[in-house]
Amino acid sequence: MALNKESKLPPLSVLERGSSNPGSSLNAQQQTNDPKHHVLLRGGRTESATGYLSTWPAHMNSQIALQVQKTQPTNDSRLHGSRYDQSSNVPKPRFLEQLEAYLRKELHAIDMSMPNSQELKLQAYQEVFEYFIEDFKTYKPLLSAIKNEYEVTLAQLRERIRMLEPLRAMLVTLSEQCDQKILALREEERGEMNALKQEKCQLLKCIEQMKEDKQALQTQVAKLQDDLAVQYLLYREECDARKLLIMEISDLKHMQEEVKHSHREEETMEDAVKLKLALKVAREDLTRLQVELNQMRADYGEVVPRRDFEALERDYNMAIKKTETAEKDFMLTKQELDTLLAVHKQVLHEKDQFKAELERLQGTLTPRPNWSKCANVIPGGVKHWSSISEGRTSDQLLDVLLGEIEGRKGKEEDLFIGLGTEETVPVFLRFDGQIRNLKLKKQDLIQVIKEVWEEKVSSDLQKGQRSQLGDFLLEYLQQHHADAVAEWAYSIYESCQMYKDEEFINLFFNVLTRKVDESVYHGQIHLLTHLLREMTKSDTSESGFLTQQEFSFVLHRAFPLKDEERIEELIQAAHSQLGAAEGNINYKLLFSQGEEGKPGPFLKLVRTQATDEKHQFISELQKELGTSTTVTVSDLRRAFKSVDPSAEEQIVEGYISMAFQTEPENLDKAGPLDISLTISRLSVADVKRTAPPAKQD
């Protein structure tokens, strides 16, 4: 920023510099004319009246600097310096007012969206500091030395940043080469997998043939068993008939002998008749029992009980199934072992190559900086540096170091001041008193935000209605951090403001502060989930890869409203992210996120296109509403139907409810609404077109 003659500050007299009270001008003049008068400075040294400094209250110094820095509007009126000016009846010196006015003018002229805005801002402060040095002749050598030391230090840091840029480019190149090697290896493995699949199909055919042969043999065995059973029955009946015939012959012989014997003893003994009858009955019973016993032995001598037979048959079938399963598992395990051994051998070979490459790079590249040396030059020492540098990369450590040098980091034990318990304060920030700052890191903040979203979605599903994010955040902190709810609430709020350049954190913060409707977050999740589901459905081989033609077809099917130009942009972004100009696309890598949860270029482009399409849709809606200053429910419904005729009635009613901030059943009672307020509410909600716009002839 060049310094011109018009912006040059006029010189001030000694009286204007030295006194903040008009009534003390005479005393200041007397002190200036008195050669023996000295002023006691910090450190015990004295200066003559020519180097006399302003007696304006020292307690106002920090407030002056704060007032100069806060040139841009802020939501918190406590941070303005005007409050401290009003609290004091002592006016500022004229020279200080001129410096502040000049600094405000220069800072107001700077465009903070420019990439070099910080350097322009620093240049404005340097010019003010140079005015300060030139005016105070007594302190000019010391202030000039301080300024030169800061400039030398900044130059050294810029040179160090410039030296680290080639190393980053080399790491990116090495990462791309490794990705290409991995893709080549996967291509080789794909051929082997196809050969194994063909072999598997042949083996399955052989197994089916063997099963058919086995079934035929089992049928023959069953038929032979039936024939054997019939022959066995015939044999048993023949055997029984022969045994019965033999027994009858034996009985006849016994009867003949008994008749002969009875005739001999009939005359000698009368009681012998009874004995013979009893003996005959006994022999008949014995014969009958013997016949029955023989018949039982013949019928059931070689028969097994049915329950034992069924139990043995069941155990036999289970044993066969277990054997077949074990054989299959063994073959699969053997194949996996062979594959793992081959992969292990290949990985060992690659490890040796990478190790040799690492040794070569270590001998040629610049060594990694020793970041522990930074603990000696920042406030707080080793303990503070360890707490702020843990788990960070070199690039992040450089940002932390620059932040410490520029004074962006606060003290080790920063405290928040509670905003009170008024109704205007968000419910999760309603606390009084001093609150400790937990100083959450970016990774810890992202993890907390993910947990809050997951539990909120689950809670809303259980309740059947969607609650405010601020109310749920308070419930979440009370459940997980009951002893430190205020500390976590204020730390999350502060960290979200600090890292709001991250899209994921910024969206959470905007929903938390009700600047954006929660439907925007759910719409983004549904968009990415739908796209991933369509790609997974098209990957029939489950290899994780899609050809370029399949990838283009999936994008057309998932985003039917996009034209060919936008589809081509997505394909180019996918190739750029994967580092390959053509060939198959590993769609799973497109949905992977970095260490800090940052999405890749492909997902960023998907979200950007969705946002542009929403803004275009709202612009057409606004154009359809015309130049009227107010809009009614019927006008907005008619505009939606005109811009998107195929939209469902339920979706249109939901959009109108968001615009009028009421329930769908109460829309008939809603009055007219300012059109600018309506458009702004729709802009921060998940509003999108459901069908492509009509083509104009």
Helices and strands as residue ranges (DSSP letters): H 14-18, G 22-24, H 25-33, E 38-40, E 46-48, G 49-51, G 58-60, H 61-69, G 77-79, H 82-86, H 94-108, H 117-135, H 140-265, H 272-300, H 306-364, G 371-376, H 381-389, H 394-406, E 415-417, G 427-429, E 434-436, H 442-463, H 469-480, H 485-498, H 503-512, H 519-538, E 545-546, H 548-558, H 564-578, E 585-586, H 587-590, H 601-625, E 630-631, H 633-643, H 649-660, G 664-669, E 673-674, H 675-683
